[in-house]
Each structure stands twice: as C-alpha cells, then as structure tokens.
C-alpha cells in the first residue's frame, strides 16, 4: 500500500471519482440515495475539496499496486488530528488497508505533536465502528449535526490517544 498527499487537480478528480463509487456502494443503505447525492455535492465535489484543502485539510490517496483504492482527509487542530474521511473501495475492504491508514495517521499525528486522533462515524455504520474499535478507538458520545437541505448526520464521536 502507498499513501500519497494530494496536491494537484488530477488527484482531486480521482478522489471525486472514488467518492462517487464508494459512497453510492456503501452509504445508500445507511442514509439513502438523496442524502448521499447531497453529501457528495456538498462535501466531496471538486469545489468542496479545493475549499477544504484551502482551510487546512490534508487529503491523501491510498494506492495498492497501480490502482487507487481509497482516500482520507484529516484536519490538524488544537491537540487533535481530526479524521474527516477514510474510505476504501468495497473490493479492497478487509485486507488491512484501514489499519495501515490509521498507522500512517498515528505517525502523522506524532510528527505534528498531536496526541489524539478523533473522528465521527454514522451510528448505523456498524462494520466501520467495529473496525475503529479494533484499532483502539473509543466512543466519546454522540452528535447530531444539521447539514442542510433537511438532512442530518447522526454520528458517534470516537477518539484514540497516540
């Protein structure tokens, strides 16, 4: 597995394509097609990603052999590294890429002097919640956020000390 920092427009296009593939495959059963479409446009469009990078988010592509299989985004703030996005294509799940991505983020947090990796995860995304628990994350409560257009994100807050 290889992780590369996103710095160019071509890489952002790859993320947009991966987001559409992964979100439509995984999240429709959890939040429905209308919310998936809304969230892809609002948070994972080229414009949204460029804006997020401009606001301090760091995006990374995950590659296996010669194929891009996923991506992640983090935001360093205060003493935490907020894991905003970690998505792996369905055919590649269960192969240890999530663990490798978290190992990479632990090293990144350490290099930046950050002591905690935090994240939010949909309460109904049970397989992902279990993965995070196996990797040492603990639930810290829950949060419901209005994201506009009549949609909410109903998530658990999780974190791991590094």
LOGU-679618 format. One line per field, with one value per residue (C-alpha): chain; x, z, y; residue number from 1. Coordinates in steps of 0.02 Angstrom, whole numbers. Layout:
# LOGU-679618
unit: A,...
u: X,...
w: Z,...
v: Y,...
pos: NUM,...
This chain:
# LOGU-679618
unit: A,A,A,A,A,A,A,A,A,A,A,A,A,A,A,A,A,A,A,A,A,A,A,A,A,A,A,A,A,A,A,A,A,A,A,A,A,A,A,A,A,A,A,A,A,A,A,A,A,A,A,A,A,A,A,A,A,A,A,A,A,A,A,A,A,A,A,A,A,A,A,A,A,A,A,A,A,A,A,A,A,A,A,A,A,A,A,A,A,A,A,A,A,A,A,A,A,A,A,A,A,A,A,A,A,A,A,A,A,A,A,A,A,A,A,A,A,A,A,A,A,A,A,A,A,A,A,A,A,A,A,A,A,A,A,A,A,A,A,A,A,A,A,A,A,A,A,A,A,A,A,A,A,A,A,A,A,A,A,A,A,A
u: 0,59,-13,15,-28,-150,-79,-149,-309,-289,-279,-435,-528,-475,-547,-711,-725,-682,-807,-948,-905,-883,-1024,-1152,-1099,-1089,-1196,-1361,-1414,-1368,-1429,-1523,-1487,-1548,-1431,-1286,-1310,-1322,-1168,-1063,-1102,-1081,-926,-843,-859,-703,-753,-784,-618,-520,-606,-568,-384,-382,-450,-311,-375,-244,-305,-218,-245,-223,-147,-121,-13,-58,-238,-311,-419,-468,-434,-432,-436,-379,-380,-248,-323,-282,-203,-301,-293,-474,-502,-636,-636,-568,-645,-586,-666,-777,-671,-521,-600,-543,-366,-283,-284,-385,-259,-115,-203,-226,-43,3,-109,-34,139,73,-6,156,257,138,143,-40,-93,-265,-347,-533,-672,-859,-944,-1127,-1213,-1279,-1110,-1080,-937,-836,-872,-807,-650,-614,-640,-519,-392,-404,-535,-660,-833,-842,-1028,-1136,-1176,-1317,-1273,-1391,-1301,-1436,-1570,-1667,-1526,-1435,-1280,-1315,-1142,-1038,-885,-733,-552,-387,-237,-74
w: 0,-40,28,-68,-17,-135,-213,-388,-485,-564,-391,-335,-486,-432,-258,-332,-435,-287,-178,-301,-316,-129,-65,-187,-147,41,108,14,128,280,238,72,-106,-84,63,-24,-177,-69,35,-118,-194,-31,38,-98,-257,-334,-274,-96,-87,-153,-21,117,68,72,250,311,271,211,82,42,-92,-49,-184,-199,-343,-480,-426,-316,-191,-67,11,175,240,406,490,622,755,935,1005,890,716,657,537,424,291,271,129,48,-108,-63,-157,-52,121,246,177,312,219,356,487,378,352,540,568,442,533,702,633,556,722,814,688,713,903,913,1048,989,829,832,710,687,613,568,707,581,500,612,515,516,701,740,636,732,899,847,806,980,958,1098,1085,1166,1146,1000,895,779,652,533,365,270,144,281,314,475,518,668,723,862,913,933,976,1004,1103,1008
v: 0,176,338,499,675,760,917,931,944,771,693,786,715,540,574,637,477,366,459,429,245,212,320,251,73,90,231,220,76,182,358,343,399,579,612,526,637,792,749,706,876,971,884,781,884,958,1131,1069,976,1126,1234,1108,1100,1290,1280,1166,991,867,742,578,447,264,157,-30,-92,31,63,198,106,241,409,501,678,749,918,956,1069,1107,948,831,760,755,610,682,546,371,272,111,33,-115,-244,-192,-194,-323,-327,-221,-55,30,-24,37,204,225,180,316,441,396,437,598,649,612,715,861,845,796,674,619,559,599,559,546,393,362,266,139,106,-45,-128,33,63,-111,-81,79,-9,-147,-13,63,200,229,304,476,510,557,709,755,890,978,981,1074,1028,937,812,769,672,560,505,433,532,420,451,366,427,416
pos: 1,2,3,4,5,6,7,8,9,10,11,12,13,14,15,16,17,18,19,20,21,22,23,24,25,26,27,28,29,30,31,32,33,34,35,36,37,38,39,40,41,42,43,44,45,46,47,48,49,50,51,52,53,54,55,56,57,58,59,60,61,62,63,64,65,66,67,68,69,70,71,72,73,74,75,76,77,78,79,80,81,82,83,84,85,86,87,88,89,90,91,92,93,94,95,96,97,98,99,100,101,102,103,104,105,106,107,108,109,110,111,112,113,114,115,116,117,118,119,120,121,122,123,124,125,126,127,128,129,130,131,132,133,134,135,136,137,138,139,140,141,142,143,144,145,146,147,148,149,150,151,152,153,154,155,156,157,158,159,160,161,162
